[in-house]
C-alpha cells in the first residue's frame, strides 16, 4: 500500500461520521486509535465463521483458531524483532503486562531494602504497580527527573544506581510530553551494573519501529488498541532467560503441565503465562493490525506524523497565547498545551461541540502535571490518518475558545 493519507482514511469508517452535525476530527489517538476495516473485518469473520476455543480441541474450528492465534504471535515477534516467538506473551494490555511483571518478577527477585528506578514522566500504569510492590516488600522507589523541556536527566540515573538497585522501569515515549527517551542508552547503563530493564512501549509502538534485540531490553510491553488493533489485548515481551525463571502471575487452565492436589507443575513458555481462555480474537486482530501498519509503511508513518507534529507546533506557537509542554528534540506526534486563562475542560467541551475530539485532564500522568504546577492540560495526539487540515480546524476551534473566555 503506497502512503496517501486520504486513501488511508478510507480504511477507517468512523472518520466519516459526524459529531453534533460536524465532521469528526479525531485527535485522541494517545488514548486509543480507531480501527481500520481490515481489523474490523478480521474480527467479524472470526465471530461469524471461525470462533472456537484455542489449544484444547481436536476439531477443525479449534485447529483453525489455534493456528491463527499462534500466527499472530509470530507476526508480533517479527514486528518487534524478538528472538523467539515464545518470548511473546499475550495479555490484556500494557497495564496487565506491568502488573504481571510486578507480581512475577517482583516476587522472585525483589526483597526488603531493594530499590527500583522509574522516571518522573511515567504513566500511572508504570508507577502504581511498583509502589504496590514496594509496600508489599518494603522496598524503595527512586525517580529520574526531567527538565522543563521534557528531557530526562540521565546523569541523575547513574547517581541513583547502587548495590540495592534491582530494576529500572521506564517509558519509551511519554503519553503527555511526547518525548522519545533514549532507551538504548538507559538499557546500556543499567546492564553495566547487571540491572534488568522494563520498557513501556505503549506510546512508541504505533509510531516508530521497535527492535527489542537491538534495544537489548529485558522486557517490553504495549497495547493493541493504541496501534489500530482491538481493545483488551496486549503484549509482554521478555527475554527467555527471565521468563523461564519467573513464576506465573495467574493460575488456571492452559498454564499447567500436571495438576494434583499435592503439587502443580507449569506449562512451557509462552503458555506458562497465559492462564485461562485467552482473548484469541483480540490476538488475531492485533496480528492483523500489525500487518496494516506494515502495509502502510513504518517510514511513511514516521514521516507523515513528524510533519503533522511540526505543523501543529508551528500553528500553536503563532497564536501567542498557548503554553506548550514538552519540547524535546525527539518526539512522537503529540502536543500537550494550555490556552492562557482558559480551563482545559472548558476548552475541551467547546472543541467537542465542533466535532473535535481531544483529551483534557492529567492523562494518567499526574506527576507530569505536578512538575509544571498545573491541574491538567489539553492533549492532541495524531495518527497516520490525521491531516494538516484537521490541525487547522483545531486551531480555529482554539481561537473560538479564546474569544469565548477572554473577557
C-alpha positions as CSV (number, residue, x, y, z in Angstrom):
1,X,0.0,0.0,0.0
2,X,1.6,3.3,-1.0
3,X,1.0,6.0,1.6
4,X,-1.7,8.5,0.7
5,X,-3.4,9.9,3.8
6,X,-6.8,10.3,2.1
7,X,-6.7,6.7,0.9
8,X,-5.6,5.6,4.3
9,X,-8.6,7.4,5.8
10,X,-11.0,5.3,3.6
11,X,-10.0,2.3,5.7
12,X,-11.5,3.9,8.8
13,X,-15.3,4.1,8.6
14,X,-15.7,6.1,11.8
15,X,-13.8,9.0,10.3
16,X,-16.8,9.5,8.0
17,X,-19.1,10.0,11.0
18,X,-20.4,13.4,12.2
19,X,-20.5,14.7,15.7
20,X,-23.1,17.3,16.5
21,X,-23.5,17.7,12.8
22,X,-19.8,18.4,12.2
23,X,-17.3,16.1,10.6
24,X,-15.4,14.1,13.2
25,X,-11.8,15.3,13.8
26,X,-10.3,12.6,16.0
27,X,-7.2,13.8,17.8
28,X,-7.3,11.5,20.9
29,X,-5.1,8.7,19.4
30,X,-2.9,8.7,22.5
31,X,-5.8,7.2,24.4
32,X,-6.9,4.8,21.7
33,X,-6.7,4.7,17.9
34,X,-9.6,4.0,15.6
35,X,-9.8,0.6,13.8
36,X,-9.3,0.0,10.1
37,X,-11.6,-2.1,8.0
38,X,-9.0,-5.0,7.8
39,X,-9.0,-5.3,11.6
40,X,-12.8,-4.9,11.9
41,X,-13.5,-7.5,9.1
42,X,-10.9,-9.9,10.6
43,X,-12.7,-9.9,14.0
44,X,-16.1,-10.1,12.3
45,X,-15.0,-13.1,10.3
46,X,-13.8,-14.9,13.4
47,X,-17.1,-14.4,15.2
48,X,-19.1,-15.4,12.1
49,X,-17.1,-18.3,10.8
50,X,-14.1,-19.2,12.9
51,X,-14.9,-19.0,16.6
52,X,-13.6,-21.8,18.8
53,X,-11.5,-22.0,22.0
54,X,-7.8,-22.5,21.2
55,X,-5.3,-25.2,22.0
56,X,-7.8,-27.6,23.7
57,X,-9.8,-29.0,20.8
58,X,-9.1,-31.6,18.2
59,X,-11.8,-30.4,15.8
60,X,-11.5,-28.3,12.8
61,X,-12.6,-24.9,14.2
62,X,-10.3,-25.2,17.2
63,X,-7.4,-26.1,15.0
64,X,-8.0,-23.1,12.7
65,X,-8.4,-20.7,15.7
66,X,-5.2,-22.1,17.3
67,X,-3.2,-21.7,14.1
68,X,-4.4,-18.1,13.6
69,X,-3.6,-17.3,17.3
70,X,-0.1,-18.7,17.0
71,X,0.4,-17.0,13.7
72,X,-0.4,-13.7,15.4
73,X,2.2,-14.4,18.0
74,X,4.8,-14.9,15.2
75,X,3.6,-11.7,13.5
76,X,4.2,-9.8,16.7
77,X,7.6,-11.5,17.2
78,X,8.8,-10.4,13.8
79,X,7.3,-6.9,14.3
80,X,9.3,-6.1,17.4
81,X,12.2,-8.4,16.3
82,X,12.1,-10.7,19.3
83,X,14.5,-13.7,19.1
84,X,11.8,-16.3,19.8
85,X,8.1,-16.5,19.4
86,X,7.8,-18.0,22.9
87,X,9.1,-14.7,24.3
88,X,5.8,-13.1,23.2
89,X,3.1,-13.3,25.9
90,X,-0.4,-12.2,25.2
91,X,-2.0,-10.1,28.0
92,X,-5.0,-7.8,28.2
93,X,-2.8,-4.7,27.7
94,X,0.2,-2.7,28.9
95,X,-1.3,-2.3,32.4
96,X,-1.8,-6.0,32.8
97,X,1.7,-6.7,31.5
98,X,3.3,-4.4,34.0
99,X,1.1,-5.6,36.9
100,X,2.1,-9.2,35.9
101,X,5.7,-8.3,36.0
102,X,5.4,-6.5,39.3
103,X,4.0,-9.7,40.8
104,X,6.0,-12.3,38.9
105,X,9.4,-10.6,38.7
106,X,8.8,-8.8,41.9
107,X,8.0,-11.9,43.9
108,X,11.1,-13.7,42.6
109,X,13.7,-11.0,42.6
110,X,12.7,-8.1,44.8
111,X,13.4,-8.2,48.5
112,X,13.2,-5.9,51.5
113,X,15.6,-3.0,51.2
114,X,15.9,-3.3,47.4
115,X,15.4,-0.3,45.1
116,X,13.5,0.2,41.8
117,X,14.2,3.2,39.5
118,X,11.5,4.8,37.3
119,X,11.1,8.2,35.8
120,X,9.1,11.4,36.6
121,X,7.2,11.2,33.3
122,X,5.7,7.7,33.8
123,X,2.1,6.8,33.1
124,X,0.3,5.7,36.3
125,X,0.5,2.1,35.0
126,X,4.3,2.2,35.4
127,X,4.2,3.9,38.8
128,X,1.4,2.3,40.9
129,X,2.2,-1.4,40.4
130,X,5.8,-0.7,41.6
131,X,4.5,1.4,44.5
132,X,2.3,-1.6,45.5
133,X,5.3,-3.9,45.2
134,X,7.3,-1.5,47.4
135,X,4.6,-1.6,50.0
136,X,4.5,-5.4,49.9
137,X,8.2,-5.9,50.0
138,X,9.3,-2.8,52.0
139,X,11.4,-1.5,49.1
140,X,12.2,1.9,47.8
141,X,11.2,3.7,44.6
142,X,13.6,6.2,43.0
143,X,12.6,8.7,40.3
144,X,14.7,10.1,37.4
145,X,13.6,13.7,36.9
146,X,13.1,15.6,33.6
147,X,13.7,19.2,32.8
148,X,11.1,21.7,31.7
149,X,11.6,20.8,28.0
150,X,10.6,17.2,28.9
151,X,14.1,15.7,28.6
152,X,15.2,13.0,31.1
153,X,18.2,13.9,33.3
154,X,20.0,10.7,32.7
155,X,23.1,11.9,34.7
156,X,20.9,11.5,37.7
157,X,20.2,7.9,36.9
158,X,23.7,6.8,37.4
159,X,23.9,8.6,40.7
160,X,20.8,6.6,41.8
161,X,22.2,3.2,41.0
162,X,23.8,1.2,43.8
163,X,24.1,-2.4,45.0
164,X,20.5,-2.3,46.1
165,X,19.1,-1.5,42.7
166,X,17.2,-4.4,41.2
167,X,15.2,-3.0,38.4
168,X,14.8,0.0,36.0
169,X,11.3,0.6,34.5
170,X,11.0,3.4,32.0
171,X,8.5,4.8,29.5
172,X,9.8,4.7,25.9
173,X,7.6,7.7,24.7
174,X,5.7,9.9,27.1
175,X,2.0,9.9,26.6
176,X,1.9,13.6,27.6
177,X,5.2,15.2,26.7
178,X,5.7,13.0,23.6
179,X,9.4,12.7,24.5
180,X,11.1,9.7,23.0
181,X,13.5,8.6,25.6
182,X,17.0,7.2,24.8
183,X,16.1,3.7,26.0
184,X,19.1,2.1,24.4
185,X,21.4,4.3,26.5
186,X,19.3,3.6,29.5
187,X,19.5,-0.1,29.0
188,X,23.2,0.0,28.4
189,X,23.8,1.9,31.6
190,X,21.6,-0.4,33.6
191,X,23.2,-3.5,32.2
192,X,26.7,-2.2,33.1
193,X,25.5,-2.9,36.7
194,X,23.6,-6.1,35.7
195,X,20.2,-4.5,36.3
196,X,17.3,-5.6,34.1
197,X,15.2,-3.0,32.3
198,X,11.4,-2.9,31.5
199,X,10.3,-0.6,28.7
200,X,6.7,0.7,28.5
201,X,6.2,0.9,24.7
202,X,2.5,1.7,24.6
203,X,3.1,5.1,23.1
204,X,6.1,4.2,20.9
205,X,5.0,1.1,19.0
206,X,2.4,2.9,16.9
207,X,4.8,5.5,15.8
208,X,8.4,4.1,15.4
209,X,9.9,0.7,14.5
210,X,10.9,-1.4,17.5
211,X,13.8,-3.9,17.7
212,X,14.0,-5.4,21.2
213,X,17.2,-7.2,20.4
214,X,19.0,-4.1,19.3
215,X,17.5,-2.2,22.3
216,X,18.6,-5.2,24.5
217,X,15.8,-4.5,26.9
218,X,14.8,-7.4,29.2
219,X,11.1,-6.7,29.0
220,X,8.9,-4.6,26.6
221,X,5.2,-4.1,27.0
222,X,2.5,-2.5,24.8
223,X,-1.3,-2.5,24.0
224,X,-3.2,-3.4,20.8
225,X,-5.8,-0.7,21.0
226,X,-3.2,2.1,20.7
227,X,-1.9,0.7,17.4
228,X,-5.2,0.2,15.4
229,X,-5.9,-3.1,17.0
230,X,-8.7,-4.4,19.3
231,X,-9.1,-3.5,22.9
232,X,-8.4,-6.0,25.7
233,X,-5.2,-7.3,24.1
234,X,-1.6,-6.5,24.7
235,X,1.9,-7.9,24.7
236,X,4.5,-8.7,27.4
237,X,7.8,-9.5,25.7
238,X,10.5,-10.9,27.9
239,X,13.9,-12.4,27.3
240,X,13.7,-16.2,27.6
241,X,16.2,-16.3,30.5
242,X,13.9,-14.2,32.6
243,X,10.6,-15.8,31.6
244,X,11.9,-19.3,32.1
245,X,12.9,-18.5,35.7
246,X,9.9,-16.3,36.7
247,X,6.8,-17.8,38.3
248,X,3.4,-17.4,36.6
249,X,1.3,-14.4,37.8
250,X,-2.0,-16.2,37.2
251,X,-3.2,-19.7,37.7
252,X,-5.8,-21.7,35.8
253,X,-6.2,-23.7,32.7
254,X,-3.6,-24.0,30.0
255,X,-0.7,-22.7,32.1
256,X,-0.3,-26.0,33.8
257,X,1.5,-29.2,32.9
258,X,0.4,-31.7,35.6
259,X,-2.1,-30.8,38.4
260,X,-2.5,-32.9,41.5
261,X,-3.8,-31.9,44.9
262,X,-0.3,-32.2,46.2
263,X,1.5,-30.2,43.5
264,X,1.1,-28.5,40.2
265,X,3.8,-28.2,37.6
266,X,3.7,-25.5,34.9
267,X,3.5,-25.5,31.2
268,X,6.3,-24.4,28.9
269,X,6.8,-20.9,27.5
270,X,4.8,-19.0,26.5
271,X,1.8,-20.8,27.9
272,X,3.0,-20.7,31.5
273,X,1.9,-17.0,31.5
274,X,-1.4,-17.4,29.5
275,X,-3.9,-18.7,32.0
276,X,-7.5,-19.5,31.1
277,X,-9.2,-18.9,27.8
278,X,-7.1,-16.2,26.2
279,X,-8.5,-13.3,24.1
280,X,-7.7,-15.2,20.9
281,X,-10.0,-13.0,18.9
282,X,-8.1,-9.9,20.1
283,X,-4.7,-11.6,19.5
284,X,-5.6,-12.4,15.9
285,X,-7.0,-8.9,15.4
286,X,-3.7,-7.5,16.8
287,X,-1.8,-9.5,14.3
288,X,-4.0,-8.0,11.5
289,X,-3.3,-4.5,12.9
290,X,0.4,-5.1,12.7
291,X,0.0,-6.2,9.1
292,X,-1.9,-3.0,8.4
293,X,0.9,-0.8,9.9
294,X,3.5,-2.7,7.8
295,X,1.4,-2.3,4.7
296,X,1.2,1.5,5.2
297,X,5.0,1.5,5.7
298,X,6.6,2.5,9.0
299,X,8.9,5.0,7.4
300,X,5.9,6.6,5.7
301,X,4.1,6.8,9.1
302,X,7.1,8.4,10.8
303,X,7.5,11.0,8.1
304,X,3.8,11.8,8.0
305,X,3.4,12.1,11.7
306,X,6.6,14.1,12.1
307,X,5.2,16.6,9.5
308,X,1.9,16.8,11.5
309,X,3.8,17.4,14.7
310,X,5.9,20.1,13.3
311,X,2.9,21.8,11.6
312,X,0.8,21.7,14.8
313,X,3.6,23.1,17.0
314,X,4.1,26.0,14.5
315,X,0.4,26.8,14.3
316,X,0.0,26.7,18.1
317,X,3.1,28.9,18.7
318,X,1.9,31.5,16.3
319,X,-1.3,32.1,18.3
320,X,0.7,33.8,21.1
321,X,-1.5,32.6,24.0
322,X,-0.5,28.9,24.2
323,X,1.7,27.2,26.7
324,X,3.1,24.0,25.2
325,X,4.5,21.3,27.4
326,X,7.4,19.2,26.1
327,X,9.9,20.5,23.6
328,X,12.3,17.6,23.5
329,X,14.1,17.2,20.1
330,X,12.9,13.6,19.7
331,X,9.1,13.4,20.0
332,X,6.1,11.4,18.9
333,X,3.1,13.1,17.4
334,X,1.6,14.6,20.5
335,X,1.1,18.2,21.5
336,X,0.1,19.0,25.1
337,X,-0.8,22.6,25.8
338,X,-3.0,25.1,27.7
339,X,-4.8,28.2,26.5
340,X,-4.0,31.1,28.7
341,X,-6.7,31.9,31.2
342,X,-8.9,29.0,30.0
343,X,-9.5,25.8,31.9
344,X,-8.7,22.8,29.8
345,X,-12.1,21.2,30.5
346,X,-13.9,24.3,29.2
347,X,-11.8,24.2,26.1
348,X,-12.4,20.5,25.5
349,X,-16.1,20.9,25.8
350,X,-16.2,23.7,23.2
351,X,-14.0,21.8,20.8
352,X,-16.2,18.8,21.3
353,X,-19.2,20.7,20.0
354,X,-17.2,21.4,16.9
355,X,-16.7,17.7,16.4
356,X,-13.1,17.9,17.6
357,X,-12.0,15.1,20.0
358,X,-9.1,16.0,22.1
359,X,-8.1,14.7,25.6
360,X,-8.3,17.0,28.6
361,X,-7.1,16.4,32.2
362,X,-4.0,14.7,33.6
363,X,-3.8,11.9,31.0
364,X,-2.9,9.3,33.8
365,X,0.3,11.3,34.3
366,X,-0.4,13.4,37.4
367,X,3.3,13.5,38.3
368,X,4.0,15.3,35.0
369,X,1.3,17.9,35.8
370,X,2.8,18.3,39.3
371,X,6.2,19.1,37.7
372,X,4.7,22.0,35.8
373,X,2.4,23.1,38.7
374,X,-0.8,22.7,36.7
375,X,-4.1,20.8,37.2
376,X,-4.2,19.4,33.7
377,X,-3.9,20.3,30.0
378,X,-5.2,19.7,26.6
379,X,-3.6,16.9,24.5
380,X,-4.0,16.5,20.8
381,X,-2.4,13.2,19.6
382,X,-2.0,12.5,15.9
383,X,-2.1,9.2,14.0
384,X,-1.4,8.1,10.4
385,X,-4.9,9.1,9.3
386,X,-4.8,12.7,10.5
387,X,-4.3,15.7,8.2
388,X,-3.0,19.2,8.4
389,X,-6.5,20.4,7.5
390,X,-7.7,18.9,10.8
391,X,-5.0,20.8,12.7
392,X,-6.1,24.0,11.0
393,X,-9.7,23.3,12.1
394,X,-8.4,22.6,15.7
395,X,-6.6,25.9,15.7
396,X,-9.8,27.7,14.5
397,X,-11.5,26.0,17.4
398,X,-8.9,27.2,19.8
399,X,-9.4,30.7,18.6
400,X,-13.1,30.4,19.2
401,X,-12.4,29.1,22.7
402,X,-10.2,32.0,23.5
403,X,-12.7,34.5,22.2
404,X,-15.5,33.0,24.3
405,X,-13.4,33.1,27.6
406,X,-11.4,36.3,27.1
407,X,-13.3,38.8,29.0
